[in-house]
Amino acid sequence: MNVGCGVGLLLGGAAIGLTTALLLWKRLPAIVPVVMMAAAGLLIGAGALLVQRSVGAADWAVTLTLMGILSPLHCRVLFGRPGGRGLRTVLAEDLRHA
């Protein structure tokens, strides 16, 4: 149990997750926000486990696996596809309006 480290990881993961979801989800190439959200989920999961007593290896394995998978999936459901518009989409829209 390490409360200081756990709270720090929770706050850092929340900051990364909120910044990625609200500001960067649609602006960066698709893989970057997905990886950032997975990292944010891992930090939040690790921080939550560090503030608890008597956490076993199974708790670590399950929590980190699920948080790493579910955090980007959650953003995908809420905000749609990650990544900016590709060059083909921009060119196709420009040609349509010309």
C-alpha positions as CSV (number, residue, x, y, z in Angstrom):
1,M,0.0,0.0,0.0
2,N,1.5,3.3,-1.1
3,V,-1.1,6.0,-0.9
4,G,1.0,8.9,-2.2
5,C,2.1,7.0,-5.4
6,G,-1.4,5.7,-5.9
7,V,-3.0,9.1,-5.7
8,G,-0.3,10.5,-8.0
9,L,-1.0,7.8,-10.6
10,L,-4.7,8.3,-10.3
11,L,-4.4,12.1,-10.9
12,G,-1.9,11.6,-13.8
13,G,-4.0,9.0,-15.5
14,A,-7.1,11.1,-15.2
15,A,-5.3,14.1,-16.6
16,I,-4.0,12.1,-19.6
17,G,-7.4,10.5,-20.1
18,L,-9.4,13.7,-20.0
19,T,-6.9,15.6,-22.2
20,T,-6.9,12.8,-24.8
21,A,-10.6,12.2,-24.8
22,L,-11.7,15.8,-24.9
23,L,-9.0,17.5,-26.9
24,L,-6.9,15.0,-28.9
25,W,-9.3,12.1,-29.8
26,K,-10.2,13.5,-33.2
27,R,-7.0,15.5,-33.9
28,L,-4.2,13.0,-33.8
29,P,-3.6,10.0,-36.0
30,A,-5.9,7.1,-34.9
31,I,-3.4,4.9,-33.1
32,V,-2.0,7.7,-30.9
33,P,-5.2,8.5,-28.9
34,V,-6.0,4.8,-28.6
35,V,-2.6,4.1,-27.0
36,M,-2.8,7.2,-24.9
37,M,-6.2,6.1,-23.5
38,A,-4.9,2.6,-22.8
39,A,-2.0,4.2,-20.9
40,A,-4.3,6.4,-19.0
41,G,-6.4,3.4,-18.1
42,L,-3.4,1.5,-16.9
43,L,-2.3,4.4,-14.7
44,I,-5.7,4.7,-13.2
45,G,-5.9,1.0,-12.5
46,A,-2.5,0.9,-11.0
47,G,-3.2,3.9,-8.8
48,A,-6.4,2.4,-7.6
49,L,-4.6,-0.8,-6.6
50,L,-1.8,1.0,-4.8
51,V,-4.2,2.7,-2.4
52,Q,-5.7,-0.6,-1.3
53,R,-4.5,-3.1,1.2
54,S,-3.8,-6.8,0.5
55,V,-3.9,-6.7,-3.3
56,G,-2.9,-10.0,-5.0
57,A,-1.3,-10.8,-8.3
58,A,-4.7,-11.7,-9.8
59,D,-6.0,-8.3,-8.9
60,W,-3.2,-6.7,-10.8
61,A,-3.5,-8.9,-13.8
62,V,-7.3,-8.5,-14.1
63,T,-7.4,-4.8,-13.4
64,L,-4.6,-3.7,-15.7
65,T,-5.8,-5.9,-18.5
66,L,-9.4,-4.7,-18.3
67,M,-8.5,-1.0,-17.9
68,G,-6.0,-1.1,-20.8
69,I,-8.7,-2.6,-23.0
70,L,-11.8,-0.8,-21.8
71,S,-10.5,2.8,-21.6
72,P,-10.0,3.2,-25.4
73,L,-13.2,1.2,-26.1
74,H,-15.1,3.6,-23.8
75,C,-13.8,6.6,-25.7
76,R,-14.6,4.9,-29.0
77,V,-18.3,4.5,-27.9
78,L,-18.6,8.0,-26.5
79,F,-16.7,10.0,-29.1
80,G,-16.7,7.9,-32.3
81,R,-13.7,6.9,-34.3
82,P,-10.4,8.2,-33.3
83,G,-8.1,10.2,-35.6
84,G,-8.4,13.2,-37.8
85,R,-9.9,13.1,-41.3
86,G,-7.6,11.5,-43.7
87,L,-6.2,13.2,-46.8
88,R,-8.5,11.3,-49.1
89,T,-11.6,12.5,-47.2
90,V,-10.4,16.1,-47.3
91,L,-9.6,15.9,-51.1
92,A,-12.9,14.2,-51.8
93,E,-14.8,17.0,-50.0
94,D,-12.8,19.7,-51.7
95,L,-13.6,18.2,-55.1
96,R,-17.3,17.9,-54.3
97,H,-17.5,21.6,-53.4
98,A,-15.5,22.8,-56.4
